[in-house]
Amino acid sequence: MDTPKHTCLKLQSPPNPQPIFIKATWFPSHFHLSVTDGQNAWTCNATKEEVEERASNWDQPVSEYIDMSERYLGFQQPGSVYGFADAGGGFKRLSWTFEKEGTKLEWRWKFKPAENSMKITAGILDFLMDANIRLSEEVVMKTKANEKLKVEAEKCLEQSEKFQNEKAEFETKVYSKFLGVLNSKKAKLRELRDRVSSDHAKAHDTEEDSSEKTETYDGDSQDEEDTGMDITSSSKGTSHGQKRK
C-alpha cells in the first residue's frame, strides 16, 4: 500500500479578508481535504468513484487528475484564481483555475461543515507545528553540514596552497640542480672542444714541419748526385791523359 502524502496550503483569496488553511491527504486513487479559517472548519472526502468520474469528464487518467490537484492545492500557483465561496446551507465551494491549450478552466469541490471544527483546526495547527519543527531541524542540520563543508573546504584550500608551495620549491631545487649539471656539461664540452682544436692545430704544425724537412732532404740528395757525377767525370779525364803519355 502506498504511503499517503500530506500538504498544507495557506491561501489568501481576494474575497476573503482572512486567510484559510487547506490540509490535504493524497492517495493514489482518492484524497481528503479539510479547510479552516481559525474558527470554523469544512471537509471534503473525494472518494475513488468521484475522482474517477471527474477524471473521465476531463479525459484524464486518475493519476494525472490527482497529481494536478495536488499541484494546485499543495502550493499556490501564480496566475491561478482561487476561491472559497458560500454554497448555501453552510456548505462551501473551493475552486481554482488553470490553463489548458490556451483555454482557462476551473475545477471545484464542495465542502460540508465539519462535525468538530475545533478538532479539525487543532489537527491542522498540529500539522503546521510539526512541519515547522521538521523544517527547523532540517535547517539546523543543513547549516551544520554547510559549516562542516566550509571547514573542509578551507582545509582543502590550505592543503592545496601547501602543495603548490612545495611543488614550486621542489621545481626550483630541481631546476637549480639541473642548471648546475647543464652548466658543468657545457664547460666540459667547451674544454673538450678546445682540446680537440688544440690537438688539431699541433698535428697540422707537425705535418708542415715534416714536409719542410722532406723537401730539404730531397735537395741535399740532388746536390750529392751532381757532385758524384762531377767526380766521376774528372776521374775519367785523368785516366785518358795518362794513357796519352
C-alpha positions in Angstrom: 0.0 0.0 0.0 1.4 3.4 -1.0 2.1 5.8 1.9 -0.2 8.9 1.6 1.3 12.3 1.2 0.3 15.4 3.2 0.3 19.0 2.2 -1.0 22.2 3.8 -1.6 25.4 1.9 -2.1 28.9 3.4 -4.5 30.5 0.9 -5.3 34.2 0.7 -8.1 34.8 -1.8 -9.3 38.3 -2.6 -12.9 37.9 -1.5 -11.9 36.7 2.0 -10.2 39.1 4.3 -8.8 36.3 6.5 -6.5 33.5 5.1 -7.6 29.9 5.1 -5.6 26.7 5.5 -6.2 23.8 3.3 -4.8 20.5 4.5 -4.8 17.6 2.1 -4.1 13.9 2.3 -3.3 12.3 -1.1 -3.8 8.7 -2.0 -3.2 7.0 -5.4 -6.9 7.0 -6.2 -8.6 9.5 -3.9 -7.9 12.3 -1.5 -9.2 14.1 1.7 -9.4 17.8 2.1 -10.1 19.9 5.2 -10.2 23.7 5.5 -10.2 26.1 8.4 -10.3 29.8 8.8 -9.3 29.6 12.5 -12.9 29.5 13.8 -14.9 27.2 11.5 -13.8 24.1 9.5 -15.1 22.2 6.5 -14.2 18.8 5.0 -14.3 17.1 1.6 -13.7 13.4 1.1 -13.2 12.8 -2.6 -13.9 9.1 -3.0 -12.4 6.9 -5.6 -15.6 6.8 -7.6 -15.9 10.6 -7.6 -12.3 11.1 -8.6 -12.7 8.5 -11.5 -15.8 10.4 -12.7 -14.1 13.8 -12.6 -11.0 12.4 -14.4 -13.3 10.8 -17.0 -15.1 14.0 -17.6 -11.8 15.8 -18.2 -10.4 12.9 -20.3 -7.6 12.3 -17.9 -6.2 9.3 -16.1 -6.9 9.2 -12.4 -3.2 9.6 -11.5 -2.9 12.7 -13.7 -6.0 14.3 -12.1 -4.7 13.7 -8.6 -1.2 15.0 -9.5 -2.7 18.2 -10.9 -5.0 18.7 -7.9 -2.0 18.2 -5.6 0.0 20.7 -7.6 -2.7 23.4 -7.2 -3.8 22.6 -3.6 -0.3 21.8 -2.3 1.3 25.1 -3.4 -0.5 28.3 -4.5 0.2 28.6 -8.2 0.8 32.0 -9.7 -1.8 33.0 -12.3 -4.4 30.7 -10.8 -7.6 32.3 -9.3 -8.6 30.6 -6.1 -12.0 30.9 -4.4 -13.7 29.7 -1.3 -17.3 30.8 -1.6 -20.6 30.0 0.2 -22.6 27.2 -1.5 -25.7 27.5 0.8 -26.7 25.6 3.8 -23.3 26.1 5.5 -21.5 24.4 2.6 -18.5 26.0 0.9 -17.1 25.6 -2.6 -13.4 25.6 -3.2 -12.3 26.4 -6.8 -9.1 27.2 -8.7 -8.4 28.0 -12.3 -5.7 26.8 -14.7 -5.0 27.0 -18.4 -5.0 24.1 -20.8 -4.2 24.5 -24.5 -4.8 28.3 -24.2 -8.2 27.9 -22.5 -8.8 28.9 -18.9 -10.6 26.2 -17.0 -11.9 25.8 -13.4 -12.1 22.9 -11.0 -14.4 22.9 -8.0 -15.0 20.8 -5.0 -17.9 21.1 -2.5 -17.2 21.1 1.3 -19.5 20.3 4.1 -19.3 21.8 7.6 -17.1 19.8 9.9 -18.7 17.9 12.7 -16.0 19.1 15.0 -14.4 22.3 13.8 -12.1 22.6 16.8 -10.7 19.1 16.2 -10.1 19.9 12.5 -8.5 23.2 13.3 -6.3 21.7 16.0 -5.2 18.9 13.6 -4.2 21.5 11.0 -2.3 23.5 13.6 -0.5 20.4 14.9 0.4 19.5 11.3 1.8 23.0 10.8 3.7 22.9 14.1 5.3 19.5 13.3 6.2 20.7 9.8 7.8 23.8 11.2 9.8 21.7 13.7 10.9 19.4 10.9 11.9 22.4 8.8 13.8 24.0 11.7 15.7 20.7 12.4 16.4 20.4 8.7 17.7 24.0 8.6 19.9 23.3 11.6 21.2 20.1 10.1 21.9 21.8 6.8 23.5 24.7 8.5 25.9 22.4 10.4 26.6 20.4 7.3 27.4 23.7 5.4 29.7 24.8 8.2 31.4 21.4 8.1 31.7 21.6 4.4 33.1 25.2 4.8 35.7 23.9 7.3 36.7 21.0 5.0 36.9 23.4 2.0 39.2 25.7 4.0 41.4 22.7 4.9 41.4 21.6 1.3 42.4 25.1 0.2 45.2 25.2 2.8 46.5 21.8 1.6 46.3 22.9 -2.0 48.3 26.1 -1.3 50.8 24.0 0.7 51.1 21.5 -2.2 51.6 24.4 -4.6 54.3 25.9 -2.5 56.0 22.6 -2.0 55.8 21.9 -5.8 57.2 25.3 -6.6 60.1 24.8 -4.1 60.8 21.3 -5.5 60.7 22.6 -9.0 63.1 25.4 -8.1 65.6 23.0 -6.4 65.4 20.5 -9.3 65.8 23.4 -11.8 68.8 24.7 -9.9 70.5 21.2 -9.8 69.7 20.7 -13.4 71.1 24.1 -14.3 74.3 23.3 -12.4 74.7 19.9 -14.2 73.9 21.5 -17.5 76.5 24.3 -17.0 79.1 21.6 -15.9 78.3 19.6 -19.1 78.7 22.7 -21.2 82.0 23.6 -19.6 83.3 20.0 -20.2 82.1 20.2 -23.8 83.9 23.5 -24.3 87.0 22.1 -22.7 86.9 19.0 -25.0 86.2 21.3 -28.0 89.2 23.5 -27.1 91.4 20.4 -26.6 90.4 18.9 -29.9 91.1 22.2 -31.6 94.5 22.5 -29.9 95.4 18.9 -30.9 94.3 19.5 -34.4 96.5 22.7 -34.6 99.5 20.8 -33.2 99.0 18.0 -35.7 98.8 20.5 -38.5 102.0 22.2 -37.4 103.8 18.8 -37.2 102.7 17.9 -40.7 104.1 21.2 -42.1 107.5 20.7 -40.3 107.7 17.2 -41.7 107.0 18.5 -45.2 109.8 21.1 -45.0 112.3 18.6 -43.7 111.4 16.2 -46.5 111.9 18.9 -49.1 115.3 19.9 -47.6 116.4 16.3 -47.6 115.5 15.8 -51.3 117.5 18.9 -52.3 120.7 17.7 -50.5 120.5 14.3 -52.3 120.3 16.0 -55.6 123.5 18.0 -54.8 125.3 14.9 -53.8 124.3 13.2 -57.0 125.6 16.2 -59.0 128.9 16.2 -57.1 129.3 12.5 -57.7 128.8 12.9 -61.4 131.5 15.7 -61.5 133.9 13.5 -59.6 133.4 10.7 -62.0 133.9 12.8 -65.0 137.1 14.2 -63.6 138.4 10.7 -62.9 137.7 9.6 -66.5 139.5 12.7 -67.9 142.6 11.9 -65.8 142.8 8.4 -67.0 142.7 9.4 -70.6 145.5 11.8 -70.1 147.8 9.3 -68.5 147.3 7.0 -71.4 148.4 9.6 -74.0 151.7 9.9 -72.2 
